[in-house]
Amino acid sequence: MHQNLFVRILAGIAAVLLTALAVFIGALAFLGFLGLAIIAFVVFQLRLWWIRRRLARRRRGSHQSGAASGRPGAKKGRMIEGEFRRDSDDKTD
C-alpha cells in the first residue's frame, strides 16, 4: 500500500473527527435518556406521594367521621385492644 502522505494525514484527521463526533452524539443520547429517566422517576414519586396522601386522608376521615357501623345507633369509634384474664378466685365451671 503505497499511499500519498497527504492522503494518510487527511484520513487520520477524518478518523479522529468522526470518532469525536460519535462520542459527542453518544453522550447526547445518554444524557437524553438519563433526563427522561429522571423525569419518569420524579413523576412516579409524585404519584406515590399523591396516593399515600389520599390514603392517609381517607384513613383520618374514617376515624373522625363517626359513621355508623352495621348496627343501628352504633357509633364508630376507636378500638382499644386489651387482654381478658379471669382471676384465680373465680372457680366457675
N, C-alpha and C positions, 0 to 999 in steps of 0.2 A: 504494500500500500504506500505508494509514493504520492502523498498529497501535498499540496501547497501549504506552507507555514501559515499564510494569511487565512486560509480556509479552516485550518485546525484551530486557530485562535478564535475565529468567529463561531465555530461550533462549540468551543469551550464556554464562551461568553453566553451563547444561546442556552446551553445546558444549565448554567448557573442561574440565568434569569428564569427559565422555565421551572427549575426546582424551587426558587424563591417564590414564584407565583403560585405554585402548587401548595407550598407550605402556608402561604397567606390565605388562599381560598379555603384550605383545610381548617385553619384557625378560625376564620369567619364562620364556617359551617358549625364547628364545635361550639363557638360562643353563641350562635343562634339556637342550637339545640339545648345548650345549657340555660339560656334565657327562657326558652319555652318550658323546660323542666322546673325552673324556679317559679314561673308563673303558675304552672299546674299545681305545684306544692302549696303555694300561698292560697290558691282558690280552694284546694282540698282542706287545708287547715281552717280557713274561714267557714267552710261548710260544716266541719266538725264542731267548731265553736258555736255556730248558729244552732245546730241540732242539740248540743249539750245545754245551751241556754234555754231553748224551748222546753226540753225535758225537765230541767230544774224548775222553770216557771210553772209547768204543769204539776210537778210534784208539790211545790209550795202551795199552789192553788187548791189542790185536793185536800191538803191538811187544814187550810184556813177556810174552806168554803162551808163547812158544816153541813154538807149534803147528807141526806138520809140514806141509811143503809137499806137492806132488803126489808126490814121490819118497819111498820108504820109508827111514826112518832119517835123513832130512834135517832139519836144524833150521832153523827160520825165524829169521832174524836181521835185522840192519840192512844195507841195501845201501849200499856205498861206491862212489860214482861216480868214475870216473877216465878217463884217456886212455891209449891204447896207441900207442907210437911205436917204429918199428924204426930201429935205429942204421944209419948210413950204411956201417959196416964190414961188415955182413951183406949179402952180394951173392947171396943165394939166389934163384933164379928159379923 
